[in-house]
Amino acid sequence: MVQAFIMIEADTGRAEALQETVRELGGVAEANVVAGDYDVIIEAEAEEVYDVIGAVATEIRSFGDVVDTKTYICLE
């Protein structure tokens, strides 16, 4: 099992709506609105690294409220 943290920069005023949307995606263990450079942090789990990358590239980045993402794969 692979664990990752995905940081999302959202359009202004759209963080809470985006949080609710991403919570419904498969593999999302938790999603929180945060203060700082990014607006939402997702804790994701998947069988393979490529599953996490695919989720970011295809699903999360396709949402209109997403400005930018950064993905951090846990090494342990």
Backbone bond lengths (Angstrom), bond angles and torsions (degrees), N, CA, C in turn:
res aa  C-N    CA-C-N  psi(-1)  N-CA   C-N-CA  omega(-1)  CA-C   N-CA-C  phi
1 M - - - 1.453 - - 1.524 108.47 -
2 V 1.309 116.25 135.34 1.462 123.76 178.95 1.521 108.40 -107.29
3 Q 1.320 115.49 136.12 1.460 121.20 176.48 1.522 107.91 -115.83
4 A 1.328 116.12 142.38 1.462 120.89 -179.72 1.519 109.93 -146.05
5 F 1.329 114.50 156.86 1.454 121.66 172.64 1.521 106.89 -116.74
6 I 1.321 115.73 128.84 1.462 122.03 -177.92 1.522 107.86 -116.41
7 M 1.323 115.51 119.38 1.457 121.73 178.43 1.518 108.28 -94.76
8 I 1.320 116.49 132.72 1.462 120.94 -177.59 1.520 110.08 -124.14
9 E 1.323 115.65 128.34 1.461 121.52 169.29 1.522 106.61 -94.76
10 A 1.328 116.25 123.68 1.464 121.50 -176.66 1.522 110.91 -106.40
11 D 1.331 116.15 160.63 1.460 120.39 171.31 1.521 108.81 -59.18
12 T 1.310 116.80 152.87 1.458 122.86 -178.90 1.529 111.23 -53.72
13 G 1.327 114.89 127.05 1.456 120.49 176.96 1.513 115.38 78.72
14 R 1.322 118.75 6.40 1.465 121.18 -174.72 1.534 113.60 -111.24
15 A 1.323 118.47 5.65 1.466 121.36 -174.79 1.530 112.58 -61.21
16 E 1.322 118.09 -46.14 1.458 120.31 -176.95 1.526 111.84 -66.46
17 A 1.309 117.35 -40.29 1.458 120.32 177.93 1.528 110.67 -65.60
18 L 1.316 116.38 -39.99 1.457 121.11 178.57 1.520 110.54 -65.92
19 Q 1.316 116.97 -39.97 1.457 121.19 177.27 1.528 110.22 -56.62
20 E 1.298 117.76 -47.63 1.465 121.60 179.74 1.525 111.74 -62.43
21 T 1.310 116.87 -38.97 1.470 121.16 179.78 1.512 111.55 -65.55
22 V 1.336 117.49 -47.65 1.467 119.61 -176.17 1.524 112.21 -72.33
23 R 1.316 118.36 -24.64 1.467 121.00 177.08 1.526 111.66 -60.64
24 E 1.316 116.97 -25.43 1.463 121.53 -178.35 1.527 113.20 -83.58
25 L 1.331 117.98 -9.37 1.462 120.95 -178.63 1.521 111.10 -75.07
26 G 1.310 115.80 147.23 1.446 120.77 175.08 1.516 110.64 -64.23
27 G 1.316 116.66 140.18 1.453 121.11 177.76 1.508 114.79 88.70
28 V 1.329 117.96 -7.32 1.465 120.56 179.06 1.524 108.20 -87.02
29 A 1.336 115.93 113.87 1.459 120.98 178.58 1.521 111.11 -82.75
30 E 1.335 115.84 -35.37 1.470 120.90 -178.56 1.522 109.04 -158.75
31 A 1.321 116.15 150.40 1.461 122.21 175.29 1.523 107.72 -142.19
32 N 1.324 115.83 128.76 1.462 120.92 -176.91 1.521 111.21 -131.68
33 V 1.338 115.86 140.65 1.458 121.70 171.15 1.526 106.15 -81.33
34 V 1.338 116.37 132.76 1.460 121.52 -177.08 1.528 110.15 -132.50
35 A 1.330 115.68 164.28 1.464 121.92 174.47 1.524 107.82 -98.52
36 G 1.321 117.15 143.82 1.455 121.01 178.32 1.516 111.27 135.49
37 D 1.318 116.19 -155.49 1.464 121.26 -177.73 1.524 112.34 -65.84
38 Y 1.320 116.71 -29.66 1.466 121.09 178.51 1.514 108.77 -114.80
39 D 1.323 116.09 161.45 1.460 121.25 -173.45 1.519 114.02 -105.23
40 V 1.331 116.79 -30.09 1.462 122.10 -179.25 1.520 107.94 -135.15
41 I 1.331 115.86 135.99 1.466 121.02 173.21 1.522 107.70 -117.11
42 I 1.326 114.90 129.00 1.458 121.86 178.70 1.515 109.07 -109.27
43 E 1.320 116.04 136.03 1.460 121.31 167.68 1.523 105.58 -101.35
44 A 1.332 116.24 118.82 1.459 120.88 -175.20 1.521 110.68 -119.50
45 E 1.325 115.39 151.73 1.456 121.93 175.74 1.521 108.37 -133.29
46 A 1.336 115.21 140.78 1.465 120.57 178.68 1.520 108.78 -153.46
47 E 1.310 115.69 167.17 1.456 120.64 179.63 1.525 111.89 -70.82
48 E 1.325 117.29 -39.34 1.463 122.55 -175.88 1.530 110.32 -132.13
49 V 1.313 116.01 156.38 1.468 121.33 176.52 1.522 110.32 -57.09
50 Y 1.313 116.88 -39.74 1.464 120.58 -177.80 1.528 112.14 -64.80
51 D 1.333 117.26 -26.82 1.464 120.21 176.16 1.521 110.39 -67.93
52 V 1.328 117.40 -39.91 1.462 121.41 177.72 1.529 109.73 -66.69
53 I 1.307 116.71 -47.65 1.465 121.27 -179.96 1.524 110.46 -60.66
54 G 1.314 116.76 -42.02 1.464 121.09 178.35 1.514 112.27 -62.44
55 A 1.335 116.05 -38.86 1.466 119.71 179.01 1.521 110.76 -63.93
56 V 1.335 116.74 -40.56 1.461 120.47 179.35 1.517 110.18 -68.53
57 A 1.323 116.02 -48.69 1.470 120.69 -174.72 1.519 112.28 -66.25
58 T 1.316 117.55 -39.51 1.460 118.87 -173.17 1.516 113.84 -99.14
59 E 1.312 117.38 -47.74 1.464 119.50 -173.77 1.525 113.27 -85.98
60 I 1.313 117.00 -60.98 1.469 120.18 -172.61 1.522 111.92 -65.13
61 R 1.327 117.27 -45.03 1.471 119.07 -177.80 1.524 112.62 -69.97
62 S 1.336 118.17 -15.18 1.465 120.45 179.27 1.529 112.40 -79.40
63 F 1.331 117.59 -15.21 1.461 119.69 178.83 1.523 109.86 -69.85
64 G 1.313 116.59 134.58 1.457 121.85 -176.62 1.518 114.60 -62.73
65 D 1.339 116.94 -23.73 1.464 120.86 -178.02 1.520 113.24 -82.92
66 V 1.326 118.22 -6.54 1.467 122.32 -176.23 1.526 109.93 -88.24
67 V 1.333 115.86 123.86 1.460 122.13 177.91 1.523 110.09 -94.20
68 D 1.341 116.46 -44.23 1.461 121.21 -176.45 1.522 108.84 -156.99
69 T 1.343 116.39 157.44 1.462 121.41 174.99 1.523 109.95 -138.20
70 K 1.312 114.97 155.47 1.471 122.66 169.21 1.514 105.83 -136.46
71 T 1.315 115.99 136.30 1.461 121.11 -179.00 1.513 110.08 -118.07
72 Y 1.317 115.38 131.50 1.462 122.08 178.54 1.528 108.00 -120.03
73 I 1.333 116.18 115.54 1.457 122.57 179.23 1.522 107.95 -87.40
74 C 1.329 117.68 129.75 1.462 121.77 177.02 1.520 109.65 -73.27
75 L 1.312 116.42 137.56 1.461 121.20 -177.15 1.533 112.41 -90.80
76 E 1.280 118.24 -15.72 1.474 120.87 179.20 1.485 111.16 -118.40
